[in-house]
Amino acid sequence: MDDKIENAAKGRKAVIEEQAKLRRERAAEKLRENLARRKQQTRARRSGQADETNGLPAAKMDES
């Protein structure tokens, strides 16, 4: 009986560790995407191109 409980606990622990690993991988991917986007913005600013945004997106007025 103790072996079944011990095996079940090990199985749950393995599932939790796998989920944590997947979360870390997703977070790392998001960080890489964010870094690439920020680098692109910096390069655009250095080359003299205007930003695509005009003010704060939340404060955008109807321009029609």
Sine and cosine of phi, psi and omega as CSV:
sin_phi,cos_phi,sin_psi,cos_psi,sin_omega,cos_omega
0.00,0.00,-0.66,0.75,0.00,-1.00
-0.90,0.44,-0.56,0.83,0.02,-1.00
-0.90,0.43,-0.65,0.76,0.01,-1.00
-0.90,0.45,-0.69,0.72,0.00,-1.00
-0.91,0.42,-0.68,0.73,0.00,-1.00
-0.90,0.43,-0.67,0.74,0.03,-1.00
-0.91,0.42,-0.64,0.77,0.02,-1.00
-0.90,0.44,-0.65,0.76,0.01,-1.00
-0.91,0.42,-0.66,0.75,0.03,-1.00
-0.90,0.43,-0.63,0.78,0.02,-1.00
-0.90,0.43,-0.69,0.72,0.03,-1.00
-0.90,0.44,-0.65,0.76,0.00,-1.00
-0.90,0.43,-0.64,0.77,0.02,-1.00
-0.90,0.43,-0.65,0.76,0.01,-1.00
-0.91,0.42,-0.69,0.73,0.00,-1.00
-0.89,0.45,-0.68,0.73,0.02,-1.00
-0.90,0.43,-0.63,0.78,0.02,-1.00
-0.91,0.42,-0.67,0.75,0.04,-1.00
-0.90,0.44,-0.65,0.76,0.02,-1.00
-0.91,0.42,-0.63,0.78,0.02,-1.00
-0.89,0.45,-0.68,0.73,0.02,-1.00
-0.89,0.45,-0.65,0.76,0.04,-1.00
-0.89,0.46,-0.68,0.73,0.02,-1.00
-0.89,0.45,-0.64,0.76,0.01,-1.00
-0.91,0.42,-0.67,0.74,0.03,-1.00
-0.90,0.43,-0.67,0.75,0.01,-1.00
-0.90,0.44,-0.66,0.75,0.02,-1.00
-0.90,0.44,-0.64,0.77,0.02,-1.00
-0.90,0.43,-0.68,0.73,0.03,-1.00
-0.89,0.46,-0.65,0.76,0.03,-1.00
-0.90,0.44,-0.65,0.76,0.03,-1.00
-0.90,0.44,-0.66,0.75,0.03,-1.00
-0.88,0.47,-0.70,0.72,-0.01,-1.00
-0.90,0.44,-0.69,0.73,0.01,-1.00
-0.89,0.46,-0.69,0.72,0.01,-1.00
-0.88,0.47,-0.66,0.75,0.01,-1.00
-0.90,0.43,-0.68,0.74,0.00,-1.00
-0.92,0.38,-0.61,0.79,0.06,-1.00
-0.90,0.44,-0.65,0.76,0.03,-1.00
-0.88,0.47,-0.67,0.74,0.03,-1.00
-0.89,0.46,-0.67,0.74,0.02,-1.00
-0.90,0.44,-0.69,0.73,0.02,-1.00
-0.89,0.46,-0.63,0.78,0.00,-1.00
-0.90,0.43,-0.64,0.77,0.01,-1.00
-0.92,0.38,-0.62,0.78,0.00,-1.00
-0.92,0.39,-0.55,0.83,-0.05,-1.00
-0.99,0.11,0.00,1.00,0.09,-1.00
1.00,0.02,0.07,1.00,0.03,-1.00
-0.97,0.24,0.57,-0.82,0.01,-1.00
-0.97,0.24,0.49,-0.87,0.10,-1.00
-0.92,0.39,0.49,-0.87,0.01,-1.00
-0.97,0.25,-0.36,0.93,-0.02,-1.00
-1.00,0.04,0.43,-0.90,0.03,-1.00
-0.78,-0.62,1.00,-0.10,-0.04,-1.00
0.98,0.21,-0.32,-0.95,0.01,-1.00
-0.99,0.13,0.72,-0.70,-0.01,-1.00
-0.86,0.52,-0.58,0.82,-0.03,-1.00
-0.95,0.33,-0.41,0.91,-0.05,-1.00
-0.99,-0.13,0.18,0.98,-0.07,-1.00
-0.91,0.42,0.75,-0.66,0.00,-1.00
-1.00,-0.04,0.35,-0.94,0.07,-1.00
-0.95,0.32,0.86,-0.51,-0.10,-0.99
-0.98,-0.20,0.24,0.97,-0.03,-1.00
-1.00,0.06,0.00,0.00,0.00,0.00
